[in-house]
Amino acid sequence: MVNHTTETVEIRVNGEPVKVPGGLNIATLLGHLGLAPERVAVELNRRIVRLPEWEAAEIQAGAELEIVQFVGGG
């Protein structure tokens, strides 16, 4: 269970500073950012985090994330 707080924390997403609510995990962060979870890969603090681990991976202040979006087409 994610415990959202009213406090915000600053993190970096793809090198850019972003303020988000405290208590988010990767799954809820993606929703907050409007990203489709089935179309991204996530690295948290230089470690690739697999989809089954997203709920348990809480985002702390100062976290650095790289989020890569997959684009289809041809």
PyMOL Python script that loads the backbone (N, CA, C, O; Angstrom):
from pymol import cmd

cmd.read_pdbstr("""\
ATOM      1  N   MET A   1       0.840  -1.178   0.000  1.00  0.00           N
ATOM      2  CA  MET A   1       0.000   0.000   0.000  1.00  0.00           C
ATOM      3  C   MET A   1       0.885   1.242   0.000  1.00  0.00           C
ATOM      4  O   MET A   1       1.826   1.342   0.788  1.00  0.00           O
ATOM      5  N   VAL A   2       0.586   2.166  -0.870  1.00  0.00           N
ATOM      6  CA  VAL A   2       1.361   3.390  -0.981  1.00  0.00           C
ATOM      7  C   VAL A   2       0.751   4.437  -0.069  1.00  0.00           C
ATOM      8  O   VAL A   2      -0.463   4.641  -0.069  1.00  0.00           O
ATOM      9  N   ASN A   3       1.593   5.097   0.705  1.00  0.00           N
ATOM     10  CA  ASN A   3       1.147   6.131   1.615  1.00  0.00           C
ATOM     11  C   ASN A   3       1.537   7.490   1.044  1.00  0.00           C
ATOM     12  O   ASN A   3       2.645   7.972   1.282  1.00  0.00           O
ATOM     13  N   HIS A   4       0.628   8.106   0.291  1.00  0.00           N
ATOM     14  CA  HIS A   4       0.907   9.426  -0.273  1.00  0.00           C
ATOM     15  C   HIS A   4       0.867  10.462   0.844  1.00  0.00           C
ATOM     16  O   HIS A   4       0.031  10.376   1.743  1.00  0.00           O
ATOM     17  N   THR A   5       1.749  11.421   0.790  1.00  0.00           N
ATOM     18  CA  THR A   5       1.748  12.497   1.767  1.00  0.00           C
ATOM     19  C   THR A   5       1.490  13.807   1.060  1.00  0.00           C
ATOM     20  O   THR A   5       1.532  13.881  -0.168  1.00  0.00           O
ATOM     21  N   THR A   6       1.223  14.837   1.837  1.00  0.00           N
ATOM     22  CA  THR A   6       1.014  16.147   1.233  1.00  0.00           C
ATOM     23  C   THR A   6       2.347  16.839   0.944  1.00  0.00           C
ATOM     24  O   THR A   6       2.383  17.849   0.241  1.00  0.00           O
ATOM     25  N   GLU A   7       3.433  16.301   1.481  1.00  0.00           N
ATOM     26  CA  GLU A   7       4.740  16.893   1.212  1.00  0.00           C
ATOM     27  C   GLU A   7       5.194  16.494  -0.188  1.00  0.00           C
ATOM     28  O   GLU A   7       4.829  15.432  -0.694  1.00  0.00           O
ATOM     29  N   THR A   8       5.984  17.349  -0.798  1.00  0.00           N
ATOM     30  CA  THR A   8       6.550  17.015  -2.093  1.00  0.00           C
ATOM     31  C   THR A   8       8.034  16.745  -1.919  1.00  0.00           C
ATOM     32  O   THR A   8       8.682  17.257  -1.006  1.00  0.00           O
ATOM     33  N   VAL A   9       8.548  15.930  -2.821  1.00  0.00           N
ATOM     34  CA  VAL A   9       9.976  15.635  -2.844  1.00  0.00           C
ATOM     35  C   VAL A   9      10.501  15.963  -4.229  1.00  0.00           C
ATOM     36  O   VAL A   9       9.773  15.884  -5.218  1.00  0.00           O
ATOM     37  N   GLU A  10      11.761  16.330  -4.289  1.00  0.00           N
ATOM     38  CA  GLU A  10      12.368  16.605  -5.582  1.00  0.00           C
ATOM     39  C   GLU A  10      13.187  15.405  -6.012  1.00  0.00           C
ATOM     40  O   GLU A  10      14.010  14.887  -5.257  1.00  0.00           O
ATOM     41  N   ILE A  11      12.947  14.973  -7.244  1.00  0.00           N
ATOM     42  CA  ILE A  11      13.683  13.872  -7.854  1.00  0.00           C
ATOM     43  C   ILE A  11      14.179  14.354  -9.211  1.00  0.00           C
ATOM     44  O   ILE A  11      13.870  15.468  -9.634  1.00  0.00           O
ATOM     45  N   ARG A  12      14.941  13.517  -9.883  1.00  0.00           N
ATOM     46  CA  ARG A  12      15.369  13.826 -11.256  1.00  0.00           C
ATOM     47  C   ARG A  12      14.826  12.739 -12.167  1.00  0.00           C
ATOM     48  O   ARG A  12      15.011  11.548 -11.914  1.00  0.00           O
ATOM     49  N   VAL A  13      14.160  13.158 -13.220  1.00  0.00           N
ATOM     50  CA  VAL A  13      13.631  12.228 -14.214  1.00  0.00           C
ATOM     51  C   VAL A  13      14.283  12.586 -15.546  1.00  0.00           C
ATOM     52  O   VAL A  13      14.091  13.684 -16.068  1.00  0.00           O
ATOM     53  N   ASN A  14      15.047  11.658 -16.083  1.00  0.00           N
ATOM     54  CA  ASN A  14      15.777  11.871 -17.333  1.00  0.00           C
ATOM     55  C   ASN A  14      16.607  13.154 -17.277  1.00  0.00           C
ATOM     56  O   ASN A  14      16.674  13.916 -18.241  1.00  0.00           O
ATOM     57  N   GLY A  15      17.245  13.372 -16.107  1.00  0.00           N
ATOM     58  CA  GLY A  15      18.137  14.501 -15.935  1.00  0.00           C
ATOM     59  C   GLY A  15      17.475  15.806 -15.538  1.00  0.00           C
ATOM     60  O   GLY A  15      18.170  16.783 -15.261  1.00  0.00           O
ATOM     61  N   GLU A  16      16.149  15.850 -15.504  1.00  0.00           N
ATOM     62  CA  GLU A  16      15.435  17.084 -15.187  1.00  0.00           C
ATOM     63  C   GLU A  16      14.863  17.027 -13.773  1.00  0.00           C
ATOM     64  O   GLU A  16      14.326  15.993 -13.373  1.00  0.00           O
ATOM     65  N   PRO A  17      14.966  18.117 -13.006  1.00  0.00           N
ATOM     66  CA  PRO A  17      14.368  18.125 -11.665  1.00  0.00           C
ATOM     67  C   PRO A  17      12.839  18.133 -11.766  1.00  0.00           C
ATOM     68  O   PRO A  17      12.261  18.857 -12.577  1.00  0.00           O
ATOM     69  N   VAL A  18      12.200  17.316 -10.930  1.00  0.00           N
ATOM     70  CA  VAL A  18      10.739  17.202 -10.915  1.00  0.00           C
ATOM     71  C   VAL A  18      10.301  17.112  -9.461  1.00  0.00           C
ATOM     72  O   VAL A  18      10.904  16.380  -8.677  1.00  0.00           O
ATOM     73  N   LYS A  19       9.253  17.853  -9.093  1.00  0.00           N
ATOM     74  CA  LYS A  19       8.678  17.738  -7.756  1.00  0.00           C
ATOM     75  C   LYS A  19       7.440  16.855  -7.842  1.00  0.00           C
ATOM     76  O   LYS A  19       6.562  17.067  -8.678  1.00  0.00           O
ATOM     77  N   VAL A  20       7.389  15.855  -6.955  1.00  0.00           N
ATOM     78  CA  VAL A  20       6.279  14.903  -6.940  1.00  0.00           C
ATOM     79  C   VAL A  20       5.816  14.709  -5.498  1.00  0.00           C
ATOM     80  O   VAL A  20       6.559  15.014  -4.565  1.00  0.00           O
ATOM     81  N   PRO A  21       4.594  14.203  -5.306  1.00  0.00           N
ATOM     82  CA  PRO A  21       4.140  13.918  -3.945  1.00  0.00           C
ATOM     83  C   PRO A  21       5.032  12.870  -3.285  1.00  0.00           C
ATOM     84  O   PRO A  21       5.513  11.958  -3.957  1.00  0.00           O
ATOM     85  N   GLY A  22       5.255  12.989  -1.992  1.00  0.00           N
ATOM     86  CA  GLY A  22       6.013  11.994  -1.261  1.00  0.00           C
ATOM     87  C   GLY A  22       5.251  10.682  -1.185  1.00  0.00           C
ATOM     88  O   GLY A  22       4.022  10.667  -1.256  1.00  0.00           O
ATOM     89  N   GLY A  23       5.973   9.586  -1.042  1.00  0.00           N
ATOM     90  CA  GLY A  23       5.354   8.278  -0.865  1.00  0.00           C
ATOM     91  C   GLY A  23       4.985   7.545  -2.136  1.00  0.00           C
ATOM     92  O   GLY A  23       4.326   6.507  -2.070  1.00  0.00           O
ATOM     93  N   LEU A  24       5.389   8.050  -3.292  1.00  0.00           N
ATOM     94  CA  LEU A  24       5.087   7.352  -4.542  1.00  0.00           C
ATOM     95  C   LEU A  24       6.040   6.167  -4.718  1.00  0.00           C
ATOM     96  O   LEU A  24       7.167   6.176  -4.223  1.00  0.00           O
ATOM     97  N   ASN A  25       5.559   5.151  -5.433  1.00  0.00           N
ATOM     98  CA  ASN A  25       6.448   4.090  -5.899  1.00  0.00           C
ATOM     99  C   ASN A  25       6.567   4.258  -7.406  1.00  0.00           C
ATOM    100  O   ASN A  25       5.995   5.195  -7.963  1.00  0.00           O
ATOM    101  N   ILE A  26       7.285   3.387  -8.067  1.00  0.00           N
ATOM    102  CA  ILE A  26       7.472   3.559  -9.519  1.00  0.00           C
ATOM    103  C   ILE A  26       6.143   3.485 -10.254  1.00  0.00           C
ATOM    104  O   ILE A  26       5.896   4.293 -11.149  1.00  0.00           O
ATOM    105  N   ALA A  27       5.281   2.538  -9.900  1.00  0.00           N
ATOM    106  CA  ALA A  27       3.995   2.395 -10.588  1.00  0.00           C
ATOM    107  C   ALA A  27       3.149   3.664 -10.453  1.00  0.00           C
ATOM    108  O   ALA A  27       2.590   4.142 -11.440  1.00  0.00           O
ATOM    109  N   THR A  28       3.055   4.206  -9.245  1.00  0.00           N
ATOM    110  CA  THR A  28       2.240   5.407  -9.056  1.00  0.00           C
ATOM    111  C   THR A  28       2.915   6.647  -9.648  1.00  0.00           C
ATOM    112  O   THR A  28       2.229   7.572 -10.084  1.00  0.00           O
ATOM    113  N   LEU A  29       4.246   6.674  -9.668  1.00  0.00           N
ATOM    114  CA  LEU A  29       4.949   7.783 -10.307  1.00  0.00           C
ATOM    115  C   LEU A  29       4.635   7.826 -11.799  1.00  0.00           C
ATOM    116  O   LEU A  29       4.375   8.896 -12.351  1.00  0.00           O
ATOM    117  N   LEU A  30       4.657   6.679 -12.444  1.00  0.00           N
ATOM    118  CA  LEU A  30       4.349   6.647 -13.875  1.00  0.00           C
ATOM    119  C   LEU A  30       2.950   7.187 -14.139  1.00  0.00           C
ATOM    120  O   LEU A  30       2.743   7.942 -15.089  1.00  0.00           O
ATOM    121  N   GLY A  31       1.984   6.801 -13.295  1.00  0.00           N
ATOM    122  CA  GLY A  31       0.632   7.338 -13.428  1.00  0.00           C
ATOM    123  C   GLY A  31       0.614   8.843 -13.218  1.00  0.00           C
ATOM    124  O   GLY A  31      -0.059   9.565 -13.954  1.00  0.00           O
ATOM    125  N   HIS A  32       1.343   9.315 -12.227  1.00  0.00           N
ATOM    126  CA  HIS A  32       1.434  10.747 -11.939  1.00  0.00           C
ATOM    127  C   HIS A  32       2.010  11.503 -13.146  1.00  0.00           C
ATOM    128  O   HIS A  32       1.585  12.619 -13.445  1.00  0.00           O
ATOM    129  N   LEU A  33       2.967  10.893 -13.823  1.00  0.00           N
ATOM    130  CA  LEU A  33       3.603  11.520 -14.991  1.00  0.00           C
ATOM    131  C   LEU A  33       2.822  11.291 -16.282  1.00  0.00           C
ATOM    132  O   LEU A  33       3.188  11.823 -17.330  1.00  0.00           O
ATOM    133  N   GLY A  34       1.738  10.497 -16.214  1.00  0.00           N
ATOM    134  CA  GLY A  34       0.920  10.241 -17.399  1.00  0.00           C
ATOM    135  C   GLY A  34       1.559   9.290 -18.394  1.00  0.00           C
ATOM    136  O   GLY A  34       1.292   9.373 -19.593  1.00  0.00           O
ATOM    137  N   LEU A  35       2.403   8.384 -17.906  1.00  0.00           N
ATOM    138  CA  LEU A  35       3.090   7.433 -18.787  1.00  0.00           C
ATOM    139  C   LEU A  35       2.438   6.058 -18.713  1.00  0.00           C
ATOM    140  O   LEU A  35       2.054   5.603 -17.636  1.00  0.00           O
ATOM    141  N   ALA A  36       2.315   5.401 -19.857  1.00  0.00           N
ATOM    142  CA  ALA A  36       1.739   4.057 -19.922  1.00  0.00           C
ATOM    143  C   ALA A  36       2.780   3.041 -19.450  1.00  0.00           C
ATOM    144  O   ALA A  36       3.833   2.911 -20.076  1.00  0.00           O
ATOM    145  N   PRO A  37       2.510   2.322 -18.365  1.00  0.00           N
ATOM    146  CA  PRO A  37       3.511   1.411 -17.803  1.00  0.00           C
ATOM    147  C   PRO A  37       3.931   0.288 -18.743  1.00  0.00           C
ATOM    148  O   PRO A  37       5.048  -0.217 -18.635  1.00  0.00           O
ATOM    149  N   GLU A  38       3.068  -0.105 -19.649  1.00  0.00           N
ATOM    150  CA  GLU A  38       3.419  -1.193 -20.560  1.00  0.00           C
ATOM    151  C   GLU A  38       4.362  -0.737 -21.682  1.00  0.00           C
ATOM    152  O   GLU A  38       4.807  -1.554 -22.488  1.00  0.00           O
ATOM    153  N   ARG A  39       4.660   0.555 -21.731  1.00  0.00           N
ATOM    154  CA  ARG A  39       5.492   1.072 -22.807  1.00  0.00           C
ATOM    155  C   ARG A  39       6.783   1.734 -22.320  1.00  0.00           C
ATOM    156  O   ARG A  39       7.395   2.520 -23.043  1.00  0.00           O
ATOM    157  N   VAL A  40       7.194   1.408 -21.078  1.00  0.00           N
ATOM    158  CA  VAL A  40       8.401   2.043 -20.554  1.00  0.00           C
ATOM    159  C   VAL A  40       9.334   1.036 -19.878  1.00  0.00           C
ATOM    160  O   VAL A  40       8.918  -0.046 -19.464  1.00  0.00           O
ATOM    161  N   ALA A  41      10.583   1.421 -19.781  1.00  0.00           N
ATOM    162  CA  ALA A  41      11.573   0.729 -18.953  1.00  0.00           C
ATOM    163  C   ALA A  41      12.080   1.774 -17.962  1.00  0.00           C
ATOM    164  O   ALA A  41      12.213   2.949 -18.305  1.00  0.00           O
ATOM    165  N   VAL A  42      12.361   1.341 -16.730  1.00  0.00           N
ATOM    166  CA  VAL A  42      12.715   2.288 -15.678  1.00  0.00           C
ATOM    167  C   VAL A  42      14.032   1.890 -15.013  1.00  0.00           C
ATOM    168  O   VAL A  42      14.263   0.729 -14.675  1.00  0.00           O
ATOM    169  N   GLU A  43      14.874   2.893 -14.842  1.00  0.00           N
ATOM    170  CA  GLU A  43      16.110   2.740 -14.079  1.00  0.00           C
ATOM    171  C   GLU A  43      16.010   3.693 -12.887  1.00  0.00           C
ATOM    172  O   GLU A  43      15.756   4.885 -13.066  1.00  0.00           O
ATOM    173  N   LEU A  44      16.208   3.176 -11.680  1.00  0.00           N
ATOM    174  CA  LEU A  44      16.152   3.968 -10.451  1.00  0.00           C
ATOM    175  C   LEU A  44      17.528   3.944  -9.809  1.00  0.00           C
ATOM    176  O   LEU A  44      18.037   2.886  -9.439  1.00  0.00           O
ATOM    177  N   ASN A  45      18.120   5.117  -9.682  1.00  0.00           N
ATOM    178  CA  ASN A  45      19.455   5.244  -9.084  1.00  0.00           C
ATOM    179  C   ASN A  45      20.459   4.284  -9.733  1.00  0.00           C
ATOM    180  O   ASN A  45      21.212   3.582  -9.058  1.00  0.00           O
ATOM    181  N   ARG A  46      20.438   4.282 -11.072  1.00  0.00           N
ATOM    182  CA  ARG A  46      21.376   3.505 -11.908  1.00  0.00           C
ATOM    183  C   ARG A  46      21.166   1.999 -11.850  1.00  0.00           C
ATOM    184  O   ARG A  46      22.069   1.227 -12.175  1.00  0.00           O
ATOM    185  N   ARG A  47      19.970   1.581 -11.433  1.00  0.00           N
ATOM    186  CA  ARG A  47      19.648   0.157 -11.394  1.00  0.00           C
ATOM    187  C   ARG A  47      18.329  -0.066 -12.124  1.00  0.00           C
ATOM    188  O   ARG A  47      17.324   0.567 -11.801  1.00  0.00           O
ATOM    189  N   ILE A  48      18.329  -0.965 -13.105  1.00  0.00           N
ATOM    190  CA  ILE A  48      17.094  -1.277 -13.826  1.00  0.00           C
ATOM    191  C   ILE A  48      16.130  -1.956 -12.867  1.00  0.00           C
ATOM    192  O   ILE A  48      16.495  -2.894 -12.158  1.00  0.00           O
ATOM    193  N   VAL A  49      14.901  -1.471 -12.855  1.00  0.00           N
ATOM    194  CA  VAL A  49      13.874  -2.033 -11.983  1.00  0.00           C
ATOM    195  C   VAL A  49      12.838  -2.713 -12.863  1.00  0.00           C
ATOM    196  O   VAL A  49      12.218  -2.081 -13.719  1.00  0.00           O
ATOM    197  N   ARG A  50      12.659  -4.008 -12.643  1.00  0.00           N
ATOM    198  CA  ARG A  50      11.724  -4.791 -13.454  1.00  0.00           C
ATOM    199  C   ARG A  50      10.301  -4.559 -12.971  1.00  0.00           C
ATOM    200  O   ARG A  50      10.074  -4.254 -11.800  1.00  0.00           O
ATOM    201  N   LEU A  51       9.352  -4.705 -13.875  1.00  0.00           N
ATOM    202  CA  LEU A  51       7.937  -4.463 -13.597  1.00  0.00           C
ATOM    203  C   LEU A  51       7.440  -5.105 -12.302  1.00  0.00           C
ATOM    204  O   LEU A  51       6.731  -4.432 -11.554  1.00  0.00           O
ATOM    205  N   PRO A  52       7.764  -6.358 -11.988  1.00  0.00           N
ATOM    206  CA  PRO A  52       7.258  -6.943 -10.740  1.00  0.00           C
ATOM    207  C   PRO A  52       7.748  -6.224  -9.473  1.00  0.00           C
ATOM    208  O   PRO A  52       7.164  -6.398  -8.404  1.00  0.00           O
ATOM    209  N   GLU A  53       8.803  -5.429  -9.586  1.00  0.00           N
ATOM    210  CA  GLU A  53       9.366  -4.723  -8.429  1.00  0.00           C
ATOM    211  C   GLU A  53       8.843  -3.297  -8.280  1.00  0.00           C
ATOM    212  O   GLU A  53       9.158  -2.633  -7.293  1.00  0.00           O
ATOM    213  N   TRP A  54       8.055  -2.812  -9.235  1.00  0.00           N
ATOM    214  CA  TRP A  54       7.642  -1.411  -9.243  1.00  0.00           C
ATOM    215  C   TRP A  54       6.843  -1.013  -8.012  1.00  0.00           C
ATOM    216  O   TRP A  54       7.044   0.079  -7.481  1.00  0.00           O
ATOM    217  N   GLU A  55       5.940  -1.872  -7.544  1.00  0.00           N
ATOM    218  CA  GLU A  55       5.108  -1.528  -6.382  1.00  0.00           C
ATOM    219  C   GLU A  55       5.961  -1.353  -5.122  1.00  0.00           C
ATOM    220  O   GLU A  55       5.647  -0.513  -4.279  1.00  0.00           O
ATOM    221  N   ALA A  56       7.026  -2.128  -4.987  1.00  0.00           N
ATOM    222  CA  ALA A  56       7.869  -2.092  -3.788  1.00  0.00           C
ATOM    223  C   ALA A  56       8.957  -1.021  -3.859  1.00  0.00           C
ATOM    224  O   ALA A  56       9.578  -0.710  -2.842  1.00  0.00           O
ATOM    225  N   ALA A  57       9.195  -0.456  -5.034  1.00  0.00           N
ATOM    226  CA  ALA A  57      10.284   0.509  -5.216  1.00  0.00           C
ATOM    227  C   ALA A  57       9.798   1.924  -4.917  1.00  0.00           C
ATOM    228  O   ALA A  57       9.315   2.628  -5.805  1.00  0.00           O
ATOM    229  N   GLU A  58       9.933   2.332  -3.652  1.00  0.00           N
ATOM    230  CA  GLU A  58       9.483   3.665  -3.247  1.00  0.00           C
ATOM    231  C   GLU A  58      10.465   4.729  -3.728  1.00  0.00           C
ATOM    232  O   GLU A  58      11.681   4.542  -3.694  1.00  0.00           O
ATOM    233  N   ILE A  59       9.908   5.836  -4.172  1.00  0.00           N
ATOM    234  CA  ILE A  59      10.712   6.949  -4.675  1.00  0.00           C
ATOM    235  C   ILE A  59      11.042   7.883  -3.510  1.00  0.00           C
ATOM    236  O   ILE A  59      10.143   8.467  -2.904  1.00  0.00           O
ATOM    237  N   GLN A  60      12.307   8.020  -3.207  1.00  0.00           N
ATOM    238  CA  GLN A  60      12.776   8.880  -2.125  1.00  0.00           C
ATOM    239  C   GLN A  60      13.242  10.221  -2.700  1.00  0.00           C
ATOM    240  O   GLN A  60      13.571  10.317  -3.882  1.00  0.00           O
ATOM    241  N   ALA A  61      13.267  11.246  -1.857  1.00  0.00           N
ATOM    242  CA  ALA A  61      13.815  12.543  -2.258  1.00  0.00           C
ATOM    243  C   ALA A  61      15.233  12.343  -2.782  1.00  0.00           C
ATOM    244  O   ALA A  61      16.021  11.598  -2.199  1.00  0.00           O
ATOM    245  N   GLY A  62      15.547  13.012  -3.882  1.00  0.00           N
ATOM    246  CA  GLY A  62      16.877  12.920  -4.468  1.00  0.00           C
ATOM    247  C   GLY A  62      17.067  11.746  -5.412  1.00  0.00           C
ATOM    248  O   GLY A  62      18.142  11.589  -5.990  1.00  0.00           O
ATOM    249  N   ALA A  63      16.039  10.916  -5.580  1.00  0.00           N
ATOM    250  CA  ALA A  63      16.143   9.762  -6.480  1.00  0.00           C
ATOM    251  C   ALA A  63      16.410  10.234  -7.905  1.00  0.00           C
ATOM    252  O   ALA A  63      15.962  11.303  -8.319  1.00  0.00           O
ATOM    253  N   GLU A  64      17.145   9.419  -8.637  1.00  0.00           N
ATOM    254  CA  GLU A  64      17.410   9.694 -10.046  1.00  0.00           C
ATOM    255  C   GLU A  64      16.820   8.573 -10.876  1.00  0.00           C
ATOM    256  O   GLU A  64      17.182   7.408 -10.710  1.00  0.00           O
ATOM    257  N   LEU A  65      15.910   8.928 -11.770  1.00  0.00           N
ATOM    258  CA  LEU A  65      15.263   7.945 -12.629  1.00  0.00           C
ATOM    259  C   LEU A  65      15.547   8.234 -14.087  1.00  0.00           C
ATOM    260  O   LEU A  65      15.601   9.390 -14.508  1.00  0.00           O
ATOM    261  N   GLU A  66      15.726   7.187 -14.841  1.00  0.00           N
ATOM    262  CA  GLU A  66      15.768   7.263 -16.288  1.00  0.00           C
ATOM    263  C   GLU A  66      14.583   6.441 -16.759  1.00  0.00           C
ATOM    264  O   GLU A  66      14.462   5.264 -16.422  1.00  0.00           O
ATOM    265  N   ILE A  67      13.713   7.061 -17.538  1.00  0.00           N
ATOM    266  CA  ILE A  67      12.527   6.373 -18.043  1.00  0.00           C
ATOM    267  C   ILE A  67      12.597   6.420 -19.565  1.00  0.00           C
ATOM    268  O   ILE A  67      12.618   7.490 -20.172  1.00  0.00           O
ATOM    269  N   VAL A  68      12.634   5.235 -20.163  1.00  0.00           N
ATOM    270  CA  VAL A  68      12.709   5.107 -21.613  1.00  0.00           C
ATOM    271  C   VAL A  68      11.359   4.645 -22.115  1.00  0.00           C
ATOM    272  O   VAL A  68      10.827   3.636 -21.653  1.00  0.00           O
ATOM    273  N   GLN A  69      10.800   5.390 -23.071  1.00  0.00           N
ATOM    274  CA  GLN A  69       9.512   5.023 -23.647  1.00  0.00           C
ATOM    275  C   GLN A  69       9.728   4.303 -24.970  1.00  0.00           C
ATOM    276  O   GLN A  69      10.515   4.737 -25.812  1.00  0.00           O
ATOM    277  N   PHE A  70       9.019   3.200 -25.135  1.00  0.00           N
ATOM    278  CA  PHE A  70       9.085   2.439 -26.375  1.00  0.00           C
ATOM    279  C   PHE A  70       8.060   3.005 -27.347  1.00  0.00           C
ATOM    280  O   PHE A  70       6.915   3.271 -26.983  1.00  0.00           O
ATOM    281  N   VAL A  71       8.496   3.183 -28.595  1.00  0.00           N
ATOM    282  CA  VAL A  71       7.631   3.739 -29.615  1.00  0.00           C
ATOM    283  C   VAL A  71       7.512   2.714 -30.734  1.00  0.00           C
ATOM    284  O   VAL A  71       8.515   2.259 -31.283  1.00  0.00           O
ATOM    285  N   GLY A  72       6.278   2.356 -31.065  1.00  0.00           N
ATOM    286  CA  GLY A  72       6.060   1.406 -32.165  1.00  0.00           C
ATOM    287  C   GLY A  72       5.945   2.149 -33.476  1.00  0.00           C
ATOM    288  O   GLY A  72       5.871   3.377 -33.504  1.00  0.00           O
ATOM    289  N   GLY A  73       5.930   1.419 -34.528  1.00  0.00           N
ATOM    290  CA  GLY A  73       5.784   2.030 -35.839  1.00  0.00           C
ATOM    291  C   GLY A  73       6.533   1.227 -36.875  1.00  0.00           C
ATOM    292  O   GLY A  73       7.138   0.195 -36.585  1.00  0.00           O
ATOM    293  N   GLY A  74       6.474   1.711 -38.044  1.00  0.00           N
ATOM    294  CA  GLY A  74       7.196   0.963 -39.053  1.00  0.00           C
ATOM    295  C   GLY A  74       7.238   1.600 -40.365  1.00  0.00           C
ATOM    296  O   GLY A  74       7.825   1.052 -41.299  1.00  0.00           O
TER     297      GLY A  74
END
""", "prot")
cmd.dss("prot")
cmd.show_as("cartoon", "prot")
cmd.util.cbc("prot")
cmd.orient("prot")
